[in-house]
């Protein structure tokens, strides 16, 4: 199981890297969302994309994460759940913290700019890829990977409620959550806030953090399985 997960993460990372470094998909999709006559991304300030997709959805995801953390802390103090649920709630709470934090840390270390900041889209910054040298005069854009999608992708941690007893159900739930995360990222792409590869890397980071947490805490789950079950 561990080897298969590690192999899947490695292969998917290579695939995302290839897409971002050796294809023109990112720029093609950005150009499709850009209006060269208006010289802007029409969806950038659209109500559905900005107010609902960016603002309201982000606030709901943050509130949900804060609620999970609060309930988990309450349980730690007052013993709200049994051992089986308690461990899973702690797992989900860790995902709510570590997935956005990991993506945020990567963003702070990156130099890539958002599409709307690029010269090709009426901005000021040059376009370069993840593995390119930073062009002279370019400013660190801190736009990679997609931070907005990460605020939703911590929900990937809910797969733990189907593990280890129902791995196929967990896989289906994971696919659905990742697909929804891609949709959240797509809204940002329409606004000119991110490239496709930015969102895919956020999805990968969320998957890697979730898999690592499961591996680290698997011993605790094994002990819990000897107690009360679902």
C-alpha positions as CSV (number, residue, x, y, z in Angstrom):
1,X,0.0,0.0,0.0
2,X,2.8,2.4,1.0
3,X,4.8,1.6,-2.1
4,X,1.8,2.0,-4.4
5,X,0.9,5.3,-2.9
6,X,4.5,6.6,-3.2
7,X,4.7,5.4,-6.8
8,X,1.4,7.1,-7.7
9,X,2.6,10.4,-6.1
10,X,6.0,10.2,-7.9
11,X,4.4,9.4,-11.3
12,X,1.8,12.1,-10.9
13,X,4.4,14.7,-9.9
14,X,6.4,13.8,-13.0
15,X,3.3,14.2,-15.2
16,X,2.4,17.6,-13.7
17,X,6.0,18.7,-14.1
18,X,6.0,17.6,-17.8
19,X,2.8,19.4,-18.5
20,X,4.0,22.6,-17.0
21,X,7.6,22.5,-18.3
22,X,7.2,20.9,-21.8
23,X,3.7,21.8,-23.0
24,X,1.9,25.1,-23.8
25,X,-1.3,24.0,-22.0
26,X,-1.0,26.7,-19.3
27,X,-0.7,29.6,-21.7
28,X,-3.3,28.2,-24.1
29,X,-5.9,28.0,-21.4
30,X,-5.0,31.4,-20.1
31,X,-5.2,32.9,-23.6
32,X,-8.6,31.3,-24.0
33,X,-9.9,33.0,-20.8
34,X,-8.3,36.4,-21.8
35,X,-10.0,39.0,-24.0
36,X,-7.4,40.8,-26.1
37,X,-9.8,43.5,-27.1
38,X,-10.7,44.4,-23.5
39,X,-7.2,43.6,-22.5
40,X,-8.4,41.8,-19.4
41,X,-9.8,38.5,-18.1
42,X,-13.6,39.1,-18.3
43,X,-14.2,36.7,-15.4
44,X,-11.8,38.4,-13.1
45,X,-14.4,40.5,-11.3
46,X,-17.5,38.6,-12.4
47,X,-19.9,38.1,-9.4
48,X,-20.0,34.3,-9.8
49,X,-16.3,33.9,-9.9
50,X,-15.1,36.7,-7.6
51,X,-17.8,37.0,-5.0
52,X,-19.1,33.4,-4.9
53,X,-16.2,31.3,-6.3
54,X,-13.4,33.1,-4.6
55,X,-14.9,34.9,-1.6
56,X,-17.9,33.0,-0.3
57,X,-16.5,29.5,-1.1
58,X,-13.1,30.4,0.5
59,X,-14.9,31.7,3.7
60,X,-17.0,28.5,3.9
61,X,-14.0,26.3,3.6
62,X,-12.1,28.3,6.2
63,X,-15.1,28.2,8.5
64,X,-15.5,24.4,8.0
65,X,-11.8,23.9,8.8
66,X,-12.1,26.0,11.9
67,X,-15.1,24.0,13.0
68,X,-13.3,20.7,12.5
69,X,-10.4,22.0,14.6
70,X,-12.7,23.4,17.3
71,X,-14.6,20.1,17.6
72,X,-11.4,18.1,17.7
73,X,-10.0,20.3,20.5
74,X,-13.4,20.1,22.4
75,X,-13.2,16.3,22.1
76,X,-9.6,16.3,23.4
77,X,-10.8,18.1,26.5
78,X,-14.2,16.6,27.1
79,X,-14.1,13.2,25.4
80,X,-16.9,13.7,22.9
81,X,-16.1,10.8,20.6
82,X,-14.9,7.2,20.8
83,X,-11.4,6.2,19.9
84,X,-12.2,5.3,16.3
85,X,-13.8,8.6,15.5
86,X,-11.4,10.6,17.7
87,X,-8.4,9.6,15.7
88,X,-10.1,10.3,12.4
89,X,-11.2,13.8,13.6
90,X,-7.6,14.5,14.6
91,X,-6.4,13.4,11.2
92,X,-8.9,15.6,9.5
93,X,-8.0,18.6,11.7
94,X,-4.4,18.1,10.9
95,X,-5.2,18.1,7.2
96,X,-7.2,21.4,7.7
97,X,-4.0,22.9,9.1
98,X,-1.2,21.3,7.2
99,X,-2.6,21.3,3.6
100,X,-3.1,25.0,3.4
101,X,0.1,25.6,5.3
102,X,2.2,23.5,3.0
103,X,0.8,25.2,-0.1
104,X,1.3,28.6,1.5
105,X,4.9,27.8,2.3
106,X,5.5,26.7,-1.3
107,X,4.0,29.9,-2.5
108,X,6.3,32.0,-0.4
109,X,9.3,30.2,-1.8
110,X,8.2,30.5,-5.5
111,X,8.9,33.2,-8.0
112,X,6.2,32.5,-10.5
113,X,3.6,35.2,-11.3
114,X,-0.1,34.9,-11.8
115,X,-1.4,35.2,-15.4
116,X,-2.9,38.6,-14.8
117,X,0.5,39.9,-13.8
118,X,2.2,38.8,-17.0
119,X,3.1,41.1,-20.0
120,X,1.2,38.7,-22.3
121,X,-2.0,39.6,-20.4
122,X,-1.5,43.4,-19.9
123,X,0.7,43.0,-16.8
124,X,4.3,43.8,-16.2
125,X,6.1,40.6,-15.4
126,X,7.8,38.1,-17.9
127,X,6.6,34.6,-18.3
128,X,8.8,31.8,-17.1
129,X,8.3,28.2,-15.9
130,X,8.9,26.5,-12.6
131,X,12.4,25.2,-13.5
132,X,13.5,28.3,-15.5
133,X,16.0,30.8,-14.1
134,X,14.4,34.0,-13.0
135,X,14.7,36.6,-15.7
136,X,16.5,39.8,-14.9
137,X,14.2,42.4,-13.5
138,X,11.4,39.9,-12.7
139,X,9.8,40.2,-9.3
140,X,8.9,37.2,-7.2
141,X,5.2,36.6,-7.9
142,X,4.5,34.0,-5.1
143,X,1.6,32.7,-7.2
144,X,2.6,29.0,-7.5
145,X,0.9,26.7,-6.4
146,X,-2.8,27.6,-6.2
147,X,-3.6,28.8,-2.7
148,X,-7.3,29.2,-3.2
149,X,-7.7,25.5,-4.2
150,X,-5.7,24.4,-1.1
151,X,-8.3,26.0,1.1
152,X,-10.8,23.4,-0.2
153,X,-8.4,20.5,-0.7
154,X,-7.8,19.8,3.0
155,X,-11.3,18.1,2.8
156,X,-9.4,15.3,1.1
157,X,-8.7,14.1,4.6
158,X,-12.2,12.8,4.9
159,X,-11.1,9.7,3.1
160,X,-9.8,8.5,6.5
161,X,-13.4,7.7,7.5
162,X,-13.3,4.9,4.9
163,X,-9.9,3.6,5.8
164,X,-8.6,1.0,6.3
165,X,-11.8,-1.1,5.9
166,X,-13.2,0.3,2.6
167,X,-10.2,1.4,0.5
168,X,-12.3,1.5,-2.7
169,X,-14.8,3.8,-1.2
170,X,-11.9,6.0,0.1
171,X,-10.5,6.1,-3.5
172,X,-13.9,7.2,-4.9
173,X,-14.2,9.9,-2.3
174,X,-10.7,11.0,-3.0
175,X,-11.4,11.3,-6.7
176,X,-14.5,13.3,-6.1
177,X,-12.8,15.7,-3.7
178,X,-9.9,16.2,-6.1
179,X,-12.3,16.8,-9.0
180,X,-14.1,19.4,-6.9
181,X,-10.7,21.0,-6.1
182,X,-9.9,21.1,-9.8
183,X,-13.2,22.9,-10.3
184,X,-12.4,25.4,-7.6
185,X,-9.0,26.0,-9.3
186,X,-10.7,26.3,-12.7
187,X,-12.7,29.3,-11.4
188,X,-9.4,31.0,-10.5
189,X,-8.0,30.1,-13.9
190,X,-10.9,31.9,-15.6
191,X,-10.2,34.9,-13.5
192,X,-6.5,34.9,-14.6
193,X,-5.4,34.2,-11.0
194,X,-3.6,30.9,-11.8
195,X,-2.5,28.5,-14.5
196,X,-3.7,24.9,-14.7
197,X,-0.4,23.6,-13.4
198,X,-0.7,25.7,-10.3
199,X,-4.0,24.0,-9.4
200,X,-2.6,20.5,-10.2
201,X,0.4,21.1,-7.9
202,X,-2.0,22.1,-5.1
203,X,-3.9,18.9,-5.7
204,X,-0.6,17.0,-5.5
205,X,0.5,18.7,-2.3
206,X,-2.8,18.0,-0.7
207,X,-2.6,14.3,-1.7
208,X,1.0,14.0,-0.5
209,X,0.3,15.6,2.9
210,X,-2.8,13.4,3.3
211,X,-0.9,10.2,2.4
212,X,2.0,11.1,4.7
213,X,-0.2,11.8,7.6
214,X,-2.0,8.5,7.1
215,X,1.4,6.7,7.0
216,X,2.6,8.5,10.1
217,X,-0.6,7.9,12.1
218,X,-1.2,4.3,10.8
219,X,0.3,2.9,14.0
220,X,-2.3,4.8,16.1
221,X,-5.1,3.6,13.8
222,X,-3.9,0.0,14.2
223,X,-4.1,0.4,18.0
224,X,-7.5,2.0,17.7
225,X,-8.8,-0.9,15.6
226,X,-8.3,-3.2,18.5
227,X,-10.8,-1.1,20.4
228,X,-14.1,0.2,19.3
229,X,-14.9,0.2,15.6
230,X,-17.4,1.9,13.3
